[in-house]
Amino acid sequence: MGPKALGQYIVVDPAICHGKPTFRGTRILVADVLEQVANGMAWEAIIEEWRGALTKEAIAEAVRLARGVLITYAPELVPAMASS
């Protein structure tokens, strides 16, 4: 399997970071950036920390993709309600 685009800015490539989602043209893990967002770090500060290798559009795509995954798989993450 070769590289696969998950969006305009995010790719999965088995030859890069063990196939974990990264931002196109970098070795920056999407999970690391989402962690920074979750911790309340300003997007401008995230971009600065990664020395301009990311854009606001790339971070927004990561957030949108994470939202989509949560919506799609949330029922599998919540235990079935016990019947009374």
N, C-alpha and C positions, 0 to 999 in steps of 0.2 A: 504494500500500500504506500502510495506517495503522499505528498502534502494535500491537505483538504482545507478549503476556505470555509470558515464558519460565518463569515461576513466580509465586509470590505477591509477590515483592519485586523481580524483575528483568524489565525490559522492553526491547524494541527498537523504536525509533521513528525513521523516516528524518528526521524534523524535529529530532531531538535528537542531538547529538554524531555527526552523519553516519551514524546508524543503528547505532552500536556499542552493545552491551548496557550499560545503566545501571541504577541502582537507582531504582525507581519514585518519581516526584516529585522527582528530583534530576538533576543533570548529572554525577554521580559515576560514572566508568567502572568497570565490574566488573573489568576487567583491572588497573586501578590498585590496587584493593583486594586482588585475588589476589596481586599483586606484593608488597604489604605483608605478607600472610600468609606467602608463600614466603620472605620475608626474616626471618621469625621474630618479627615485630612482634606484641605481645599484642593480642588482639581489643579489649580495653578501650581501649588506646592508639589503635587504628585509629578506634574510635568517637569518641574525644575529638578526634583530629586532624580528623575530618570534622564536628566541632561537633554531635555527636549526631544527625546526619542518617541514620545507619545504626543497625541493631540487631544483636545477636549472631545473631538468627534470619536476618537478611538476609545476613550474612556466611556463615553455615552453608549457606544455599541456594546461594550462589555456589560454595562449595567442592564441594557435592554435584553441581551442574550440571557443573563442570569435571571432576570424577571421571567422570561419565557420558560426557562427550565423549571423555575419554581412553580409557576402556574400549571405547567404540564404534569409535573411529577408530585405535586403536593398531596394528592389523594393517596399515593403510595407511601408517603412519609408519615401520614397520620394513622395511628392504630385504628382499626375498625371499632366502632362504638359497640359496647356490649349491649345485648338486648336485655330489656328489663323483665 
